[in-house]
């Protein structure tokens, strides 16, 4: 029968037509065009190859950037996507850091709480879960407050947290003393120690990079799902959202819980890179840094959160290395004739960058990327 | 057993049941219909028609935009040996009355409330119309009480019930089909009088398929089921019927239905067809769209466009010289140009994968064809008409002659009448006559079987045919000079600013023209020059716009002989429209009607000189 019909051939899907979607699954796919698929694959490979291309001190900075990026994604979920302004992110990061440290701490050490659970596969989810639980407890406040009021409440949370961290010496070691961070050990592999092939910094970076990919994927997936759409609906107008059937309480609860989970994971991972936890770190300054990452990277974008975190993580290094050489009146440590220290400069830069981005490119680094992309996407037209 | 489009669909469904036959965009998703689904639905429609008492030779009318149900009904109708009659969605009520009354349709498939209303408005005068099936229930279901109304699901349910009670009834009717069964009535657009229904028989359709589809009369190599088309022109026109229904049934070309004529650009980008047919108006609009969007691009992009369009012009001219065959130089230029411009441009226009593009149904300006050839779209002008089942001539890939409609297809006799210059064709695709109009049939087909096309033409190099104009449109000036207005009109319409041009001058001492602007491009042009305007008429009559059109007219005049120059022109005060009786359903200008309607403008152009 087949032979009788002219022009028949083996079946072939429609190629070269990325916009022709024959199912909702194809249209809503995470990477719905060949360009995105290729781009993400190339980025992942390039990210992994960086481990070989850069020196160890840079890898430590990038590994820290990866951990911060996970935290920034968390903040972006609650603030960027769901529109709930949170200044309390540092608190959840602290909860995560101490949960992980306490779990993996040495039980023999009498001064500090330690449970001896040394594997990352256990302490990392636990850090996220405890922070998430803390978020769940705070969330009911968020369901009753909006905007500025919520910001003030979360601000209070940071101060409460900071006080607890300073005073609970059995957990944190106390101000100026601190405690060791969680053990860098994944399923028995002590990746911070280095091997015949790779140094410890290279391995640590690779582990964190892989985790960042995992959490970024999770965040993106959440954002494109019905939960993510509910977040956006609540952000754009909560009354309208509740009228079309979005459960406000549940949505805000979910936003805070997921965000805090990410923050907890971020906290635990930060102290894998810097192996010492200081209770004074989880202050308002850290919260502001996260907000800067989100604003500079791009509100309500996952890739923007990553860009913002990596940008700010490397900014510190740039201010320490390059600027003192160019401007001699700025120094890394305060001396008599220094006008500014680099740490002070950094704080000023954060402020300046936020102002500049909010005025010039409110969509952040992601917005710049989108402009560049659209310029070429529209080729040879402008629209 | 006689092969019909119904047996072709049945055989394909049996052989390749899971292959995609067609797609239609519904709620943002291109819903696919496999061949098995297609045939199943055709059987439902066939049985439903049987249950409604449709006999062999009865007429079934379809008044709808292009969609899946159009094909289901068309093939289902042919399966039960009935006759499909297509109505243009834009047909106003008086034309609907004429078409339904003239054809004596028993069943009408109407798309939505709008079309149902048109039919109900004249239903009292249509005693033969027993059933009106509506596809879109919105506004009709539970509100209209006319007993003749039937919803599409209820219609199919009727078919399924009949199928259970009488299995094989449709197949039995199909087996009785004969080559001289009338398969469809295609109403001519009627630029002069009321539309006439051309009867195309099963044998006519099969001949057209054997020449145009299986014989590769257009494309080279012939189309296969890997080819993809976009269906957007009215299916009641013979050209779209060829490219949608017949290409699909014969070799399984995948048909994709555009959402509407307004979304064609967007749908083209999504579907990226491999075979695309367009009327000149569509190609002119695509070209005008490029002009507008380029004018608003950034300086770098504009410079890039200027550079590569100059190169494209060179490639196009070379291809015109060689008949469409690349030389090493043009191939190299195209390859480099693809990187910087052409590939991206074709992708944005939805023409990236087009391996064969055709223009037909009306004359087109050579400049437009040259543009498309230059950017790498293999463009071919083809010629055919309803009365010869669209089989006459085509420019074959590699043997293109610009300005001609190509060579006669194999098996087609074509000659040019010595006395009148009229083109005559003779082949098995010549139609069986006009429905209920033997007098008109006798005027069109002579005793020897030659079809008088009504087009005046001439041979070019003994192989290609050039069409001068419609016989009845030829202008004879008072100086006795014969002038083909369409050539001048098309040269004018090639300008992105001019949408319509009607040349006037029969029995007058010079030529004049009525010109309608292209609202999009001229509006954009005016905006960039900060010329304020309110309506179409206001914009048309702005002195700056008149000057703009004057420049275009002057440019065209340079290319023609002095007697063919447009001495004066006036702006049309409104956009021409089918509903107002200025255009036919296929957007062809009704010359006589226009000159009548705008007689004051015409008189004005001649009065001043006197």
Interface residues (C-beta under 8 A of the other chain):
Chain A: X1 X2 X4 X5 X6 X7 X8 X9 X11 X12 X14 X16 X17 X19 X20 X21 X22 X23 X24 X27 X375 X379 X380 X381 X382 X383
Chain B: X11 X12 X14 X15 X16 X18 X19 X23 X28 X29 X30 X31 X32 X214 X222 X223 X224 X225 X226 X228 X250 X251 X252 X254 X269 X270 X271 X272 X293 X294 X296 X297 X298 X301 X304 X305 X308 X341 X344 X345 X348 X352 X353
